[in-house]
Amino acid sequence: MGRYVLRRLLQLIPVFFGTTFLIYYLVWAVPGDPFAGKCGERPCPQSYVDFMTEKFNLDKPIIVQYGTYMKNLLQGDFGQTFGGRQISDLISDAYPNTIKLAIVALIIEAVIGLTAGVLTGLRRNGFLDNLVLVSTLFMIALPIFVLGFLLQKWLGVDLGIVKPTVSNPPSFGELLMPGFVLGSASMAYIARLARTSIAENRRSDYVRTAIAKGLPMKRVVGVHLLRNSLIPVVTYLGTDLGALMGGAIVTEGIFNINGIGRQVYRAIVTKEGATVVSIVVILVLVYLLSNLLVDLLYAALDPRIRYE
Amino acid sequence: MRVSKRAGVVALTTAVALVAAGCSGSDDSDTGKGSGDTANGAITIDGTQPEVGLIPANTTETGGGKIVDFLWTGLVQYPNDGGAPKNAVAQEIKTTDSKVYTIKIKPDTKFHDGTVVKAKNFVDAWNWAAYSPNGAQNGSFFSDIAGFADVHTEDPDGDGPKKAPEPKAKTMSGLKVVDDTTFEVTLNAPFSIFPTKLGYSAFMPLPDAFFSQTPEEFGKKPIGNGPVKFVSWQDNVEVKLTRFDDYNLDDKVKIKDVTVKMYQEDTAAYNDLVSGTLDFQQQVPVSSLAGDKWKADLGDRAIEAQIPVMQILGIPIYDKRFQNANLRKAISLSINRQEIADKIFFNTRKAATSWSSPLAPGHTDNDCTVCKFDPAAAKAALQAAGGFTGELVLYYNADASHKEWMEATAQSIKTNLGINVRAEGIPTFAVFRQTINDHKMKGIYRAGWQQDYPDVENWIGPLYVTGGSSNDGLFSNGQVDKLYKEGTAAPSVDEAHAKFADATKIIDQEVPAIPMFEVTQQSGVSDRVTGVKTTNVGEIDLSSVQLK
């Protein structure tokens, strides 16, 4: 187990350098001079362009730019945005909000999705099953921004139950609506995954044995059935957590949340390679670690899985 | 010519009337009922995260520009209705030859840190901005001043590998401090409109404190001399401002606190506005304009105002196919602007009828004869030009909402001229601008122009004079250049305007670009505030705001 974790952690190193270089290269390859559209409908003064080019090493070859950036990064210096702000400040301002939103969304989708999945998996083809089937289909089909705008308009503007946008930093209460919107599609997937998994395992030998042994139904479902059926759901939740941590450009935009997705988007548009890579570095680490966590959870859920 | 002079006089009288009204207005409110609420009132307005630190000479985008405008007051100020500028920090600006200006400032205005605004604060600030190693975005605004070439050098071959040579001097020889309240500006050549330029943010004074720290540090905690002072700035969240109680010019604010809240989406701001948590949104989202939804949502809280912005179609004159003036005329005459304004913009744009914004002093109504929709004359002009072979492509940047009107324009030209026309989007504004800056456009392209300072000169010099800063199509006409030069060298503003009107007449024959629409702005306020006016560039006029 320890060796396995160590091996996985060591694998992070090449992945880290590979992804950061790829991202750096991609941003660099985005067409358009970063200062061409900076001064509106007129070209920026050459003196300004010269100044910025020199400050950010933009006239050097890509390898040199990346090398300089990496050297600084390994010394803990994330660098500056074109606007002169520390990228580390930018991340530390925005990331807590993204994490909060991701946690709220994850809890909402896990609780509602699992409840619906377990209930329908145990009682298939009933009214509830059909209701969940139809409503999850609806949620998967509905683009996230439609749901976001609709809820914002109904609850925020027309009924005035909640504020249409969040304050900063947002409280958990304020994030309920954005979290629900963000988690809606995943919620539907989880409900369906859990339902199928439960329904399948319901007919398996060990469940029949458990019932035949005379175990109470509560224990059969709660311990034997649920634990084995959770594997696909946990896999899904793990990758979803990674995705949610990567920020949500659309949801953050609708509810005016100062999160990481918006920063990445802005940086890509303005061709700020250092900003994009700095944020992505963190996202890559979060993604890899959450995947590792999921893999370790498998072993806890399923005794047949062992890591050497 | 006559029209232009009269317009100048009218503008001047309006400006004087406005000053008087401004004064009495603020007196009333001090004694009026409800002033107690207003005096301690706080409002929240929408904004976007400034891209760079808040230094006037380094801010060109609207997010930071708006806050800079609140924090600083210049030598002159522009009235809300676009009339001629009036003195603000300046006591008087004197010249005998339009080349040497003696500027006397009011002796008792203060920066937010308590220091007095002196003549040297202007001179030092301008020298800093013009000195090219400082890389200020507005550096080129000082190119009129004598000695600019010595402090501002450029990389000889565009960018890399050679560096720009070190400037010969650190200060411009044309700037001289006479005493604490007087300084003298000598220009390279006579320029009659120079005093009008002085209200633009590039010309704001900087306190001594600016020079004792790095520009980055100052930009995060700016110290200005305007009616409100800086309190705090939380990146991507908000900038807090509060009333500067020692402010002693006309445009004092009556409310106490102003929060500029950053939004990434205008729809989010709009929902806040409708539900009452936001007090002012400068431009409501496009989605709320259809069918006048915003008017239904906001009722009497809706404000519509013309802003000095025009949408223009740029023509690459450097492309051989577009060098015939008759062809350019034919294209302009064949566009049914009114129909596009009705159908696509729901009348939030006005069909252009002149070469400058009506908000610019010196403007002449209807001086664009090619802005008419006249298919017959268009066909005749096309024939005179010898027709057009091949495909005419209209380019726009696809990352903003330009597709619809550009396609409608293409269709209008196609139908009325019978030539092959289509519209094509270029993915991002950066790539679009780069192609324009490099003079590589292969067709007509969308452009927009917002005046930097209110004068008809700003609608001619940068756009249509040889070597103008935004003359992207490389139009060049000896007569226009000559008349423009005579105008800028004229001893008075009225005579200058007369020359500019003559230049416009030639421009109207040559059609170096195609004026399309005058832009109006649709703003909204909450029901807590009253009396809200917008400035000549459409920003909220903080001095007008009162709480109900």
Chai-1 contact restraints between the chains, C-beta under 6 A:
chainA,res_idxA,chainB,res_idxB,connection_type,confidence,min_distance_angstrom,max_distance_angstrom,comment,restraint_id
A,P31,B,V431,contact,1.0,0.0,6.0,A-B,restraint_1
A,G32,B,T428,contact,1.0,0.0,6.0,A-B,restraint_2
A,G32,B,A430,contact,1.0,0.0,6.0,A-B,restraint_3
A,G32,B,V431,contact,1.0,0.0,6.0,A-B,restraint_4
A,G32,B,Q434,contact,1.0,0.0,6.0,A-B,restraint_5
A,D33,B,Q434,contact,1.0,0.0,6.0,A-B,restraint_6
A,A36,B,A430,contact,1.0,0.0,6.0,A-B,restraint_7
A,A36,B,R433,contact,1.0,0.0,6.0,A-B,restraint_8
A,A36,B,Q434,contact,1.0,0.0,6.0,A-B,restraint_9
A,A36,B,N437,contact,1.0,0.0,6.0,A-B,restraint_10
A,G37,B,F429,contact,1.0,0.0,6.0,A-B,restraint_11
A,G37,B,A430,contact,1.0,0.0,6.0,A-B,restraint_12
A,G37,B,R433,contact,1.0,0.0,6.0,A-B,restraint_13
A,C39,B,T60,contact,1.0,0.0,6.0,A-B,restraint_14
A,C39,B,Q137,contact,1.0,0.0,6.0,A-B,restraint_15
A,E41,B,A447,contact,1.0,0.0,6.0,A-B,restraint_16
A,E41,B,G448,contact,1.0,0.0,6.0,A-B,restraint_17
A,R42,B,S469,contact,1.0,0.0,6.0,A-B,restraint_18
A,R42,B,S470,contact,1.0,0.0,6.0,A-B,restraint_19
A,P43,B,N437,contact,1.0,0.0,6.0,A-B,restraint_20
A,P45,B,G139,contact,1.0,0.0,6.0,A-B,restraint_21
A,P45,B,S140,contact,1.0,0.0,6.0,A-B,restraint_22
A,Q46,B,E154,contact,1.0,0.0,6.0,A-B,restraint_23
A,S47,B,S132,contact,1.0,0.0,6.0,A-B,restraint_24
A,S47,B,G135,contact,1.0,0.0,6.0,A-B,restraint_25
A,S47,B,G139,contact,1.0,0.0,6.0,A-B,restraint_26
A,Y48,B,G135,contact,1.0,0.0,6.0,A-B,restraint_27
A,Y48,B,Q137,contact,1.0,0.0,6.0,A-B,restraint_28
A,D50,B,D155,contact,1.0,0.0,6.0,A-B,restraint_29
A,D50,B,A164,contact,1.0,0.0,6.0,A-B,restraint_30
A,F51,B,G135,contact,1.0,0.0,6.0,A-B,restraint_31
A,T53,B,D159,contact,1.0,0.0,6.0,A-B,restraint_32
A,D59,B,G160,contact,1.0,0.0,6.0,A-B,restraint_33
A,G83,B,E51,contact,1.0,0.0,6.0,A-B,restraint_34
A,G83,B,V52,contact,1.0,0.0,6.0,A-B,restraint_35
A,G84,B,G53,contact,1.0,0.0,6.0,A-B,restraint_36
A,G84,B,E216,contact,1.0,0.0,6.0,A-B,restraint_37
A,D93,B,D235,contact,1.0,0.0,6.0,A-B,restraint_38
A,Q152,B,N271,contact,1.0,0.0,6.0,A-B,restraint_39
A,G156,B,N271,contact,1.0,0.0,6.0,A-B,restraint_40
A,V157,B,N271,contact,1.0,0.0,6.0,A-B,restraint_41
A,V157,B,V274,contact,1.0,0.0,6.0,A-B,restraint_42
A,V157,B,S275,contact,1.0,0.0,6.0,A-B,restraint_43
A,K163,B,T277,contact,1.0,0.0,6.0,A-B,restraint_44
A,P164,B,N271,contact,1.0,0.0,6.0,A-B,restraint_45
A,P164,B,D272,contact,1.0,0.0,6.0,A-B,restraint_46
A,P164,B,S275,contact,1.0,0.0,6.0,A-B,restraint_47
A,T165,B,A268,contact,1.0,0.0,6.0,A-B,restraint_48
A,T165,B,D272,contact,1.0,0.0,6.0,A-B,restraint_49
A,N168,B,V237,contact,1.0,0.0,6.0,A-B,restraint_50
A,G253,B,Q264,contact,1.0,0.0,6.0,A-B,restraint_51
A,G253,B,E265,contact,1.0,0.0,6.0,A-B,restraint_52
A,N256,B,Y263,contact,1.0,0.0,6.0,A-B,restraint_53
A,N256,B,A268,contact,1.0,0.0,6.0,A-B,restraint_54
A,N258,B,N236,contact,1.0,0.0,6.0,A-B,restraint_55
A,N258,B,V237,contact,1.0,0.0,6.0,A-B,restraint_56
A,R262,B,Q264,contact,1.0,0.0,6.0,A-B,restraint_57
